[in-house]
Amino acid sequence: MEVMRRRRSPCSGRRRRSTTTAVAVGRRVRELRRLVPGAAAMPADRLLVRTADYIAQLRARVELLKALSELCVPREGHGHGAADGHAP
């Protein structure tokens, strides 16, 4: 007995894929809204620009903290200086 297979429309896979992609994008947008301060009610296009700005701010903070930590923590091989409260 021969089984008749239903022929798929060329668009059927695309629709499912686009729906899956839309769900994934929506999930990521919600996650960005949760992570980026002040972005809870922002449209998605502005959210992406705000996210880029926020990443730049975070990078600048990291660089500042690195620089400050180098001032506070003596580097190996340089001994202790007056800045850390110990006599040379």
Secondary structure by P-SEA (a helix, b strand, c coil): cbbbbbbbccaaaaaaaaaaaaaaaaaaaaaaaacccccccccaaaaaaaaaaaaaaaaaaaaaaaaaaaaccccccccccccccccc
